[in-house]
Amino acid sequence: MPTVFIAHELMKKHPDTGELSVLYDTGKAEVFGARRVIFRHADMFRTPAELIGSARDTLADATAEDWLCFSGAPDLIVIAALAMAERTGGVVNLLLWDRGKDGNGSYEPRRIDLRTQEKGRE
């Protein structure tokens, strides 16, 4: 079964108790595979070199059949996508959130294969 790599799991603090909880529920992504987080909330304070190394380690067993769920800080999403493309030879299966007209929302799959893109296009 494919893995759904969650780019970044952001947390929010409860105003009364101070307890942390996940900001965005990525549970609906489980229809595509088991979820695994690349970056945790506190990772956003690490250096770029540390983040790249961590993403490479987490994605060490990723394949072109796995998914990357865009969630969290944009810079961490970019690092996760680049590390996944590096690991899979240029293939990244994305899960993008679509709120939907009814407000229920779902993840929309999108496959990007850098190997088939025209070289030298501006």
DACORNOR-V559254 format. One record per residue. RES is the residue in one small letter. PHI is phi in radians with two decimals (none if undefined). OMEGA is omega in radians with two decimals (NA if undefined). Layout:
res:RES phi:PHI omega:OMEGA
res:RES phi:PHI omega:OMEGA
This chain:
res:m phi:none omega:3.12
res:p phi:-1.11 omega:3.06
res:t phi:-1.84 omega:3.00
res:v phi:-1.80 omega:3.11
res:f phi:-1.52 omega:3.10
res:i phi:-1.50 omega:-3.05
res:a phi:-1.01 omega:-3.05
res:h phi:-2.66 omega:-3.14
res:e phi:-1.71 omega:3.11
res:l phi:-1.40 omega:3.13
res:m phi:-2.07 omega:3.04
res:k phi:-2.24 omega:-3.13
res:k phi:-1.75 omega:3.09
res:h phi:-1.16 omega:-3.05
res:p phi:-1.11 omega:-3.10
res:d phi:-1.63 omega:-3.04
res:t phi:-1.67 omega:-3.08
res:g phi:1.35 omega:-3.14
res:e phi:-1.23 omega:3.12
res:l phi:-1.56 omega:3.03
res:s phi:-2.48 omega:-3.11
res:v phi:-1.16 omega:-3.10
res:l phi:-1.28 omega:-3.11
res:y phi:-2.05 omega:3.11
res:d phi:-1.36 omega:3.13
res:t phi:-1.76 omega:-3.10
res:g phi:-0.99 omega:-3.13
res:k phi:-1.18 omega:3.11
res:a phi:-1.30 omega:-3.10
res:e phi:-1.12 omega:3.08
res:v phi:-1.17 omega:3.14
res:f phi:-1.68 omega:3.13
res:g phi:2.70 omega:3.12
res:a phi:-1.25 omega:-3.10
res:r phi:-1.47 omega:3.07
res:r phi:-2.55 omega:-3.07
res:v phi:-1.49 omega:3.07
res:i phi:-1.46 omega:-3.13
res:f phi:-2.09 omega:3.03
res:r phi:-1.54 omega:-3.09
res:h phi:-0.90 omega:-3.06
res:a phi:-1.20 omega:-3.12
res:d phi:-1.11 omega:-3.10
res:m phi:-1.13 omega:3.14
res:f phi:-1.78 omega:3.13
res:r phi:-1.55 omega:3.14
res:t phi:-1.29 omega:3.10
res:p phi:-0.98 omega:3.14
res:a phi:-1.09 omega:3.11
res:e phi:-1.13 omega:-3.13
res:l phi:-1.12 omega:3.13
res:i phi:-1.09 omega:3.11
res:g phi:-1.07 omega:3.13
res:s phi:-1.13 omega:3.12
res:a phi:-1.09 omega:3.12
res:r phi:-1.08 omega:3.12
res:d phi:-1.13 omega:-3.11
res:t phi:-1.13 omega:-3.09
res:l phi:-1.62 omega:-3.08
res:a phi:-1.00 omega:-3.12
res:d phi:-1.86 omega:3.13
res:a phi:-1.20 omega:3.10
res:t phi:-2.20 omega:3.11
res:a phi:-1.21 omega:3.10
res:e phi:-1.66 omega:-3.12
res:d phi:-1.43 omega:-3.07
res:w phi:-2.13 omega:3.02
res:l phi:-2.07 omega:-3.14
res:c phi:-1.62 omega:-3.14
res:f phi:-1.31 omega:3.12
res:s phi:-2.65 omega:3.04
res:g phi:1.90 omega:-3.08
res:a phi:-1.21 omega:-3.08
res:p phi:-0.96 omega:-3.13
res:d phi:-1.15 omega:3.11
res:l phi:-1.28 omega:3.06
res:i phi:-1.10 omega:3.13
res:v phi:-1.09 omega:3.12
res:i phi:-1.06 omega:3.13
res:a phi:-1.09 omega:-3.13
res:a phi:-1.16 omega:3.12
res:l phi:-1.14 omega:3.12
res:a phi:-1.15 omega:3.11
res:m phi:-1.19 omega:3.12
res:a phi:-1.07 omega:3.10
res:e phi:-1.08 omega:-3.08
res:r phi:-1.24 omega:-3.02
res:t phi:-1.75 omega:3.13
res:g phi:1.28 omega:3.06
res:g phi:1.81 omega:3.14
res:v phi:-1.82 omega:3.09
res:v phi:-2.32 omega:3.04
res:n phi:-1.66 omega:-3.07
res:l phi:-1.76 omega:2.96
res:l phi:-2.04 omega:-3.10
res:l phi:-1.95 omega:-3.10
res:w phi:-1.30 omega:3.05
res:d phi:-2.12 omega:-3.10
res:r phi:-1.07 omega:-3.13
res:g phi:1.34 omega:-3.12
res:k phi:-1.19 omega:-3.10
res:d phi:-1.49 omega:3.12
res:g phi:1.49 omega:3.14
res:n phi:-1.33 omega:3.08
res:g phi:1.26 omega:3.09
res:s phi:-2.84 omega:3.08
res:y phi:-1.56 omega:3.10
res:e phi:-1.81 omega:-3.14
res:p phi:-1.39 omega:3.08
res:r phi:-2.55 omega:-3.14
res:r phi:-1.81 omega:3.06
res:i phi:-2.05 omega:3.12
res:d phi:-2.10 omega:-3.10
res:l phi:-1.14 omega:-3.12
res:r phi:-1.23 omega:-3.07
res:t phi:-1.76 omega:3.13
res:q phi:-1.32 omega:3.13
res:e phi:-1.14 omega:3.10
res:k phi:-1.39 omega:3.05
res:g phi:1.40 omega:3.10
res:r phi:-1.26 omega:3.13
res:e phi:-1.77 omega:NA
